[in-house]
Amino acid sequence: MTANFISVFSLGLLVLLASKTTTMSQDDPPARPRIRDLGISPGILPTGKHNAITDVQGVMVGHQSIVKGDDVRTGVTAIIPHSGDVFHEKVPAAVFVGNGFGKAAGFLQVQELGNIETPIVLTNTLSVGRAVEAVVKWTLQQPGMEEVRSVNAIVGETNDGYLNDIQGMHVTTEDVFKAIENAKPGPVEEGCVGAGVGTRCFSWKGGIGTSSRLLPDSLGGYTVGVLVQSNFGGILTIDGHRVGEALGRYSFKNALTQAKHKSNETPGEVSKGETRDLIKDEFTSDDGSIMLVIATDAPVDTRQLERMAKRAVLGLARTGSYMSNGSGDFVIAFSTKNRKPYLPRDPTRHIESVENDFMSPLFLATIEAVEEAVYNSLTKATTTIGRDGHKVEAIDIDTLREILGKN
């Protein structure tokens, strides 16, 4: 019996050592960096602990990535405003549309009533309907919803159809449920995850990015966090460095290059078809969208949240976006303070609100967090091959270091 025990023990030890050897011999690629890992610290304000939207206490983020075969590259990302019952404790909120080429759902009621009552879900353009249905179904399944007859689901989107079989509508109700159920506080996974699996940004691989800013006590002591789903074009600029131009990828590059070349030759007319082809060049197209979600613990009202949401597009501009014709640029902003009960007991309520004269630090925090969240969505993303063999490269980190002067 002792011999059998030794034999079994020896066999188990050999298997364990073999498994460890296999693990150690794998050529796993090194983790992609965030922008601060490259020595770039956008703005002047400090970040929160995780430099993420979850630095706003109570906010949680969950992802469900959907990668199947050669053609499915999509997913769902859910942002939960607080850890309680969001429907019965609604959060003050506002929305802002920079350019309205998009299919966002639930915005009209937010504009009218000034609050959010469900998780915020991000996905792809043609899956908005399914996501709305899923968020409503999930909400109605929660305790205390037996007599509820109306739910305003908040769903945002970008179009991942270049890498993803978007017409297949592969996002299911279960995928939305899983994204919500996967939501947690703390560090947020970025890059090719959740709703960012199939997105592009500045002609490189985009995805999910996040960042936060912490105001010192002298400026209110509040936290502002941002999460983005980046899928747009422009002329990439990072902390003032003209990266897109240096790497030869920017909007209208071919048209501008041809115009410069023709200026040295005999002038000639360019056909309408040729102009269209130049503008829609595969690597420099300006089409796409971005969803921006802003969270704060500052006691601000709906009107002030809209003011913060408007500033988000300034952060977007810092990165090189100009909100092109084909880009849907949507902002959702909410505060975890001044929650509104589903069934108020009194006809009036009293809330604490930041004075307008003290809003400027929150504006700056929003702009800086948006800028850095976009950068993180780029640097954390990985090269992806999807529908019809389409390939979108991740931005090269070594080259980026050289351009940024951070060798």
C-alpha positions as CSV (number, residue, x, y, z in Angstrom):
1,M,0.0,0.0,0.0
2,T,2.9,2.3,0.8
3,A,4.5,1.5,-2.6
4,N,1.2,2.3,-4.3
5,F,0.9,5.6,-2.4
6,I,4.5,6.6,-3.4
7,S,3.8,5.7,-7.0
8,V,0.6,7.8,-7.2
9,F,2.4,10.7,-5.4
10,S,5.3,10.5,-7.8
11,L,3.0,10.5,-10.8
12,G,1.1,13.5,-9.5
13,L,4.4,15.3,-8.9
14,L,5.5,14.6,-12.5
15,V,2.2,15.9,-13.9
16,L,2.5,19.0,-11.8
17,L,6.0,19.7,-12.9
18,A,5.1,19.1,-16.5
19,S,2.2,21.5,-16.3
20,K,4.4,24.2,-14.8
21,T,7.0,23.6,-17.4
22,T,4.4,24.0,-20.1
23,T,3.1,27.2,-18.6
24,M,6.6,28.7,-18.3
25,S,7.5,27.8,-21.9
26,Q,4.5,29.6,-23.4
27,D,5.3,32.7,-25.4
28,D,2.6,34.9,-24.0
29,P,2.9,38.4,-25.4
30,P,3.6,41.1,-22.8
31,A,0.7,43.0,-21.5
32,R,-0.1,46.2,-23.5
33,P,0.6,49.4,-21.5
34,R,-1.7,52.2,-20.5
35,I,-0.6,55.6,-21.7
36,R,0.9,56.5,-18.3
37,D,3.1,53.4,-18.6
38,L,4.8,55.3,-21.5
39,G,5.6,58.3,-19.3
40,I,2.7,60.4,-20.6
41,S,0.5,62.0,-18.0
42,P,-2.2,64.0,-19.8
43,G,-3.4,67.1,-17.9
44,I,-2.5,68.6,-14.5
45,L,-5.0,66.8,-12.1
46,P,-4.2,63.7,-10.2
47,T,-6.0,60.4,-11.0
48,G,-7.9,58.2,-8.6
49,K,-6.6,54.9,-7.2
50,H,-7.4,52.8,-10.3
51,N,-7.4,55.7,-12.8
52,A,-10.8,54.4,-13.9
53,I,-14.5,55.3,-13.8
54,T,-14.8,52.9,-10.9
55,D,-12.9,55.4,-8.7
56,V,-16.2,57.0,-8.3
57,Q,-17.4,55.0,-5.3
58,G,-20.2,52.5,-6.1
59,V,-19.7,52.5,-9.9
60,M,-19.1,49.1,-11.4
61,V,-18.2,47.9,-14.9
62,G,-18.7,44.5,-16.6
63,H,-17.9,43.1,-20.0
64,Q,-19.1,40.3,-22.1
65,S,-16.8,39.7,-25.2
66,I,-18.2,37.7,-28.1
67,V,-15.5,36.2,-30.4
68,K,-16.6,33.3,-32.6
69,G,-15.0,31.8,-35.7
70,D,-13.5,34.2,-38.2
71,D,-16.3,36.8,-38.4
72,V,-17.8,37.6,-35.0
73,R,-15.9,40.3,-33.1
74,T,-18.3,42.2,-30.9
75,G,-19.5,42.4,-27.3
76,V,-21.3,44.2,-24.5
77,T,-20.1,46.6,-21.8
78,A,-22.3,47.5,-18.8
79,I,-21.8,50.4,-16.4
80,I,-23.7,50.2,-13.1
81,P,-24.2,53.7,-11.5
82,H,-24.2,52.3,-7.9
83,S,-24.3,49.0,-6.0
84,G,-27.9,49.4,-4.9
85,D,-31.2,49.1,-6.8
86,V,-30.8,51.6,-9.6
87,F,-34.4,51.6,-10.6
88,H,-35.7,52.4,-7.1
89,E,-32.8,54.8,-6.5
90,K,-32.4,56.6,-9.7
91,V,-29.3,58.8,-10.3
92,P,-29.4,62.3,-11.7
93,A,-28.2,62.3,-15.3
94,A,-27.8,64.2,-18.5
95,V,-27.0,63.4,-22.1
96,F,-25.2,65.4,-24.8
97,V,-25.0,64.8,-28.5
98,G,-21.9,66.1,-30.3
99,N,-22.8,64.6,-33.6
100,G,-26.0,62.6,-33.9
101,F,-25.1,59.9,-36.4
102,G,-26.0,57.0,-34.1
103,K,-28.7,54.8,-32.6
104,A,-28.5,55.5,-28.9
105,A,-31.7,54.5,-26.9
106,G,-33.3,56.1,-23.9
107,F,-31.9,59.5,-24.3
108,L,-35.2,61.4,-24.6
109,Q,-36.5,60.4,-21.2
110,V,-33.1,61.3,-19.6
111,Q,-33.4,64.8,-21.2
112,E,-37.0,65.1,-20.0
113,L,-36.8,63.7,-16.5
114,G,-33.1,64.1,-15.7
115,N,-32.3,60.6,-14.3
116,I,-31.1,57.1,-15.2
117,E,-32.9,54.0,-13.8
118,T,-31.0,51.1,-15.4
119,P,-27.5,49.9,-16.1
120,I,-25.9,51.7,-19.0
121,V,-25.1,49.2,-21.7
122,L,-22.8,49.7,-24.7
123,T,-22.8,47.4,-27.7
124,N,-22.8,47.5,-31.6
125,T,-25.2,49.5,-33.8
126,L,-27.5,46.7,-34.9
127,S,-27.7,45.1,-31.5
128,V,-29.3,48.2,-29.8
129,G,-32.8,46.7,-30.0
130,R,-31.8,43.4,-28.5
131,A,-29.8,45.2,-25.7
132,V,-32.8,47.4,-24.9
133,E,-35.0,44.4,-24.6
134,A,-32.4,42.6,-22.4
135,V,-31.9,45.6,-20.1
136,V,-35.7,45.9,-19.6
137,K,-36.0,42.2,-19.0
138,W,-33.1,42.1,-16.5
139,T,-34.5,45.1,-14.6
140,L,-38.0,43.6,-14.4
141,Q,-36.5,40.5,-12.9
142,Q,-35.2,42.4,-9.9
143,P,-37.0,42.3,-6.6
144,G,-39.8,44.8,-6.1
145,M,-40.6,45.2,-9.8
146,E,-43.9,43.2,-9.9
147,E,-46.1,46.3,-10.6
148,V,-43.7,48.3,-12.7
149,R,-45.1,49.2,-16.2
150,S,-42.3,51.3,-17.7
151,V,-38.5,51.0,-17.8
152,N,-36.2,53.4,-19.7
153,A,-33.2,51.3,-20.8
154,I,-30.1,53.3,-21.7
155,V,-28.1,51.8,-24.5
156,G,-25.3,53.3,-26.6
157,E,-23.5,51.9,-29.6
158,T,-20.7,52.2,-32.2
159,N,-20.5,50.4,-35.5
160,D,-18.0,47.5,-35.4
161,G,-19.1,46.2,-38.9
162,Y,-15.6,46.3,-40.4
163,L,-14.3,43.5,-38.1
164,N,-17.6,42.0,-37.0
165,D,-20.5,40.3,-38.9
166,I,-22.8,43.0,-37.6
167,Q,-25.7,41.9,-39.7
168,G,-25.7,38.5,-38.0
169,M,-26.8,40.3,-34.8
170,H,-24.8,37.9,-32.6
171,V,-25.4,39.7,-29.3
172,T,-28.0,37.8,-27.2
173,T,-30.1,38.6,-24.2
174,E,-27.8,36.3,-22.2
175,D,-24.7,38.3,-23.3
176,V,-26.3,41.5,-21.9
177,F,-27.2,39.7,-18.7
178,K,-23.6,38.4,-18.3
179,A,-22.1,41.9,-18.9
180,I,-24.3,43.3,-16.1
181,E,-23.7,40.4,-13.8
182,N,-19.9,40.6,-14.5
183,A,-19.9,44.2,-13.3
184,K,-17.6,44.9,-10.4
185,P,-15.7,47.8,-8.8
186,G,-11.9,48.2,-9.0
187,P,-9.6,48.0,-12.0
188,V,-11.4,48.0,-15.4
189,E,-10.3,45.8,-18.3
190,E,-9.5,47.9,-21.3
191,G,-8.8,47.5,-25.0
192,C,-10.4,44.6,-27.1
193,V,-13.0,43.7,-24.5
194,G,-16.8,43.9,-24.3
195,A,-18.2,46.5,-26.6
196,G,-14.7,47.3,-27.7
197,V,-13.8,43.9,-29.3
198,G,-14.5,45.1,-32.8
199,T,-13.9,48.8,-32.8
200,R,-11.4,51.0,-34.6
201,C,-9.9,54.3,-33.6
202,F,-7.8,56.7,-35.7
203,S,-7.4,53.7,-38.1
204,W,-5.8,51.6,-35.4
205,K,-7.5,49.1,-33.1
206,G,-9.7,50.9,-30.6
207,G,-11.8,49.6,-27.8
208,I,-12.7,50.3,-24.2
209,G,-10.7,52.9,-22.3
210,T,-11.1,54.6,-18.9
211,S,-9.6,57.2,-16.7
212,S,-10.4,59.4,-13.6
213,R,-9.5,62.6,-12.0
214,L,-9.4,63.4,-8.3
215,L,-9.9,67.0,-7.2
216,P,-8.0,68.2,-4.2
217,D,-10.1,69.3,-1.2
218,S,-9.5,72.9,-2.1
219,L,-11.4,72.3,-5.3
220,G,-14.1,70.2,-3.8
221,G,-12.5,66.9,-3.3
222,Y,-14.7,65.2,-5.9
223,T,-13.9,62.4,-8.3
224,V,-14.7,62.3,-12.0
225,G,-14.5,59.0,-13.9
226,V,-14.9,58.4,-17.6
227,L,-15.3,55.3,-19.8
228,V,-15.2,55.3,-23.6
229,Q,-16.0,53.0,-26.4
230,S,-13.7,54.4,-29.1
231,N,-14.5,53.9,-32.8
232,F,-13.8,57.2,-34.5
233,G,-11.3,58.9,-36.8
234,G,-9.4,62.1,-37.2
235,I,-5.7,63.1,-36.8
236,L,-4.4,61.4,-33.7
237,T,-2.7,63.7,-31.2
238,I,-1.3,62.4,-27.9
239,D,-0.5,65.0,-25.3
240,G,0.3,67.5,-28.0
241,H,2.4,65.1,-30.2
242,R,1.2,64.9,-33.8
243,V,1.2,61.1,-33.8
244,G,-1.2,60.5,-36.7
245,E,0.9,62.6,-39.0
246,A,4.1,61.1,-37.9
247,L,2.8,57.6,-38.6
248,G,1.1,58.5,-41.9
249,R,-2.4,57.7,-40.7
250,Y,-4.9,60.6,-40.6
251,S,-8.1,61.7,-42.2
252,F,-8.0,62.7,-45.9
253,K,-4.3,61.7,-46.2
254,N,-4.7,60.3,-49.7
255,A,-6.7,63.3,-51.0
256,L,-4.2,65.7,-49.4
257,T,-1.2,63.8,-50.7
258,Q,-2.6,63.7,-54.3
259,A,-3.5,67.4,-54.1
260,K,0.1,68.2,-53.1
261,H,1.4,66.0,-55.9
262,K,-0.9,67.5,-58.5
263,S,0.1,71.1,-57.5
264,N,3.5,70.4,-59.0
265,E,2.0,69.1,-62.3
266,T,-0.5,70.4,-64.8
267,P,-3.8,71.0,-63.0
268,G,-6.6,68.5,-63.8
269,E,-10.0,67.8,-62.6
270,V,-10.7,65.0,-60.1
271,S,-13.9,63.0,-60.7
272,K,-16.6,62.7,-58.1
273,G,-16.0,59.0,-57.8
274,E,-12.3,59.5,-57.3
275,T,-13.0,62.1,-54.6
276,R,-15.3,59.6,-52.8
277,D,-12.6,56.9,-53.0
278,L,-10.0,59.2,-51.6
279,I,-12.2,60.2,-48.7
280,K,-13.3,56.7,-47.9
281,D,-9.8,55.2,-47.9
282,E,-9.6,52.0,-45.9
283,F,-7.0,53.3,-43.4
284,T,-7.9,56.9,-43.1
285,S,-11.7,57.0,-43.1
286,D,-13.1,59.5,-40.7
287,D,-16.3,57.5,-40.1
288,G,-17.1,55.9,-36.8
289,S,-18.4,56.8,-33.4
290,I,-17.6,57.1,-29.7
291,M,-19.7,56.6,-26.6
292,L,-18.5,58.5,-23.5
293,V,-19.8,57.8,-20.0
294,I,-19.0,60.2,-17.2
295,A,-19.5,59.5,-13.6
296,T,-19.0,61.8,-10.6
297,D,-19.6,61.8,-6.8
298,A,-20.1,65.6,-6.9
299,P,-23.5,66.7,-5.8
300,V,-24.6,68.2,-9.1
301,D,-28.0,68.5,-10.7
302,T,-29.1,67.5,-14.2
303,R,-28.4,70.9,-15.7
304,Q,-24.8,70.8,-14.3
305,L,-24.3,67.3,-15.5
306,E,-25.2,68.4,-19.0
307,R,-22.6,71.2,-18.7
308,M,-20.0,68.5,-17.8
309,A,-21.2,66.4,-20.7
310,K,-20.7,69.3,-23.1
311,R,-17.1,69.6,-22.0
312,A,-16.4,66.0,-22.8
313,V,-16.1,66.8,-26.5
314,L,-13.3,69.2,-25.7
315,G,-11.4,66.2,-24.3
316,L,-12.2,64.4,-27.5
317,A,-10.9,67.3,-29.6
318,R,-7.6,67.1,-27.7
319,T,-7.1,63.6,-29.1
320,G,-7.6,64.7,-32.7
321,S,-11.3,64.1,-33.3
322,Y,-13.3,66.7,-35.2
323,M,-16.6,64.8,-34.9
324,S,-16.9,63.9,-38.6
325,N,-20.1,63.5,-40.6
326,G,-20.2,59.8,-40.1
327,S,-19.4,59.8,-36.4
328,G,-21.9,59.5,-33.6
329,D,-20.5,61.3,-30.6
330,F,-22.7,60.7,-27.6
331,V,-22.1,61.6,-23.9
332,I,-23.9,60.2,-20.9
333,A,-23.2,61.8,-17.5
334,F,-24.5,60.9,-14.1
335,S,-23.8,61.6,-10.4
336,T,-24.0,59.1,-7.6
337,K,-25.3,61.8,-5.2
338,N,-28.9,63.2,-5.0
339,R,-30.5,59.9,-5.9
340,K,-34.2,60.0,-6.6
341,P,-36.6,57.4,-5.2
342,Y,-39.0,55.6,-7.5
343,L,-42.0,56.4,-5.3
344,P,-41.3,59.7,-3.5
345,R,-43.2,60.3,-0.3
346,D,-43.2,64.1,-0.4
347,P,-44.1,66.5,-3.2
348,T,-40.9,68.4,-2.8
349,R,-37.3,67.4,-2.1
350,H,-34.2,69.2,-1.0
351,I,-30.8,68.4,-2.6
352,E,-27.3,69.6,-2.2
353,S,-25.8,71.2,-5.3
354,V,-22.4,72.6,-6.2
355,E,-22.6,76.3,-6.9
356,N,-22.0,77.2,-10.6
357,D,-19.1,79.3,-9.7
358,F,-17.3,76.2,-8.4
359,M,-18.1,74.0,-11.4
360,S,-14.9,74.7,-13.4
361,P,-12.7,72.1,-11.7
362,L,-15.2,69.5,-12.6
363,F,-15.1,70.7,-16.2
364,L,-11.4,70.3,-16.3
365,A,-11.5,66.9,-14.7
366,T,-14.0,65.8,-17.3
367,I,-11.8,67.0,-20.2
368,E,-8.6,65.4,-18.9
369,A,-10.3,62.1,-18.1
370,V,-11.9,61.8,-21.5
371,E,-8.6,62.5,-23.2
372,E,-6.7,59.9,-21.3
373,A,-9.5,57.3,-21.6
374,V,-9.2,57.5,-25.4
375,Y,-5.4,57.0,-25.2
376,N,-5.9,54.0,-23.0
377,S,-8.4,52.5,-25.4
378,L,-5.7,52.7,-28.1
379,T,-2.6,51.5,-26.2
380,K,-4.4,48.6,-24.5
381,A,-6.0,47.3,-27.7
382,T,-4.4,44.4,-29.6
383,T,-4.2,43.6,-33.3
384,T,-7.5,41.9,-34.5
385,I,-8.5,39.9,-37.5
386,G,-12.2,39.6,-38.2
387,R,-14.9,39.6,-40.9
388,D,-13.7,38.8,-44.4
389,G,-10.1,38.6,-43.2
390,H,-10.1,42.3,-42.3
391,K,-7.2,43.2,-40.1
392,V,-6.8,46.2,-37.8
393,E,-3.4,46.7,-36.3
394,A,-2.8,47.9,-32.7
395,I,-0.7,51.0,-32.6
396,D,2.9,50.0,-32.3
397,I,4.1,50.8,-28.8
398,D,7.9,51.0,-29.6
399,T,7.2,53.5,-32.4
400,L,4.9,55.4,-30.1
401,R,7.6,55.7,-27.5
402,E,10.0,57.2,-30.0
403,I,7.5,59.7,-31.2
404,L,6.6,60.7,-27.7
405,G,10.3,60.9,-26.8
406,K,10.0,58.3,-24.0
407,N,12.8,55.8,-25.0
